[in-house]
Structure formats: C-alpha cells, structure tokens
Amino acid sequence: MQGGALASQVLQQFKQQNCPETKFGFGLNLYEHGLQTATRALRNGEDEETVVMALLHDVCEHTVPSGHGPASSLILGPYLSDKNRWILENHEVFQGYYYYQLVGKDINERDRHRGHEFFDACARFCELYDAPSFDPDYKSEPLSTFEPMVQRFFSKKPKAQGDCAFFE
C-alpha cells in the first residue's frame, strides 16, 4: 500500500488521536498537538516534508508511547530525507530535554547523540515546533490545510528499509 491509500490510512490513524485519552496529562490531545506542531513549522517556512513530519511525528504515540519516534519512522521513514528520518526517530529523547526532570530522568540524555550530523536539527525541531506545541490558546490550521501535503508526501517513491525488497 502506498500513495493515496496509505495517506488515507495514516490520516485515519492520526484522527483517532482526537480524543481525551490521548491527552496524557497535557492540555491538548495528540491530534491537536500534531496540528499545532505542523502549523508552527508551516508558518515558519519549513519545506513540505518537514511540515508533514511535524504533523505526524507522534502518530504512533497512542499505541507505542515509549518508542513512538522509531515506530512513526517505520511508516514515514521511506518517504523522508535522511535528516528528517533521524529527527523523527530521535525526537523523543530530544523532547525529554523539556520534561525529563519532572519524571526523574536526566534532561541531557540527548547528549549521547551530540556530535551526530543531525543533532542540531533535531534540537531545533523540538525547540521550535514540538516543545511549544502544547498551548491550548494557539490557533492551529485545520487538518484540511495539511491533507493535500500528506497526499503528495505518500505519492513519492518510497525508499527501501532494512531487508525489504518490496520498494526496489
């Protein structure tokens, strides 16, 4: 499955996050958080791939709360640049910089990646888009703004992952 069918499936999964159960103690649910993250990226002039990644970066968090970055990357990764795929896979630990102290963890856990060529890009994504996107007063764009972008994103030729020769 790819193209329009995959886009529809992923958007359906994203819409399922529009419920109180995905608030996880925050003022917004994961659906609203995704819209807000994507809106911030769009308004800041990011390219369409980055905006789609921002929208869907937590698309698996309601089913895979710990490890949702790598899980989301299994879906989006074949369509992402190497940089954005790395950001998606690692944003969870980078986001910890903003809240790990509340759960007794080291906020500098992301430093294990320091020196990686995409470290600064991931830190920037979290600082500008992910971390501030829990604001119930922020006016996000509606999903309809992003749906054509998601359709175009999944219409690209995917890159093979792992040992799968399906896309080759």
N, C-alpha and C positions, 0 to 999 in steps of 0.2 A: 504494500500500500504506500503510495506517495502522492504528491500533488494535492489536488482539491480534496480528495477523500481523507488523506492524512491531516490536512489543515482542519477539516471539519471535526475529525476525531479529537485532535489536540484542543481545539477551541471548546468542544463539549466538555472535555476534562477540566479545562480552565473555568468554565461556567459553573461546574459542580462545586467550585470553591466559594461560590457566592452564598454562604450560609453561616449561621452563628458558630457552628462547630469548628470553623477554620480561623477563628479569631485568636486562639491560643493565648488569651490574656491581653491582647492588644485592642486598640480602638477600632481597627479595621480588620476585615477578613482577608484571606489571601487573594481573592478576586479583586477587591478594592485596592489592596497593596500592589498587585500586578499592574492595574490600570494607572495607579499613581506613579509607579516606577517608570513605566513606559512613557507617560505624559511628560515627566521631567526630562527624560532622555530626548524625546521628540522636540520639546521646547528649547532644549539646549543645542539643537542642531546635529544630533548624532545621526549616523547613517542608519538606513532602514533595518539592516541586520541587527544592529545593536538595539534598536527600538523593539524589535520582535523578541530578542533575547531578554530585554528588560521586562517586557510584558509577561513572558512565560518562564522566567528564571526560577520560580517556585512552583511550577505546575505539578510537580510530584510531591510537594511537601505534605499534603494532606494524607498521602498513602505511605510515604517514606520520610518521616520527619527528620530522622538523623541519617544524613547521606543523600538528601534530596538534590544537591547540586550534581553529583555524578549520575543520579537517576534521571534527572531532567536532561542531562547531556546525552544520555543514550537515545533520547527522542530527537533533540535538536542538533546534536553534535555533527551528524553527517552533512548538515547544511550550513554550519558555522565555519568561519575562519579559525585558524589555529589559536589566535589570540582570544577570540570570544569563547571558543570552546574551553580554553583554560580558565578564563574568568568564570564561566558557568560552573565548571567542575569544582572550583575552589572558593567561590564566593561565600560559602557557608562559614568557613573558618575566618575569612577576612571580615565578615559581618560580626563575628564574635568580638572584634575589637571594640564594638559599641555596646555590648551587653554581657560579655562573659563574666565580668566582675559580679554581676547580680546572681550568678549561679555557681560561684566559687571556682571559676576557671581563669586561666591566665589570658588576659586580653591581648597579649603579644604572641599568642600561639601561631599567628600568621607568619611570624618571623622565620619559621622553619623554611619558608619559601623565599626569603629575602635573597636577592641575587638572581632569581629567575627573571628571564626577559619580560615576563608579563606581570610581575609583582606590582609595579606602579599602576598599570592599567586596571588591575583588579581592585587595588586600594581606592583608586579614583571612582570606579563603578559603585563601590559600596558607599563611599563618602558622598558622592553627588546624587545618586539615584536610589540605592537600596535602603540605606540607613534613615534618610529623612522621610521615607515614604510610608509613614505610619500616622500621618497627620489627618485627622478627621475633618479638618476645615479646608484642606487643599482641594481645589476644583480640578478634577481629572477629566480628560477627554473620555467620551463614551467608547465602548468596545467597537462600535461601528467605524470609528476612526482607524482602528488597527486591523480590522478583519481583512481588508484588501492587502495589507502588508504581509499578513500571515499567509494568505493565499499565494502571493508571489514568492515568499520565503520557501514554502514547501514545494513550489513548482520548479525550483532549481534542481540541477542534477546532484544527487547526494554523493558524498564520498564514502567509500567502503570503511567499515570499522572492524577492527580485530581480524578474525579469520573468515569472516563472512564474505563470500564472493558474489553475493546477490546483486550488488550495485556495479560490479565491474563490467 
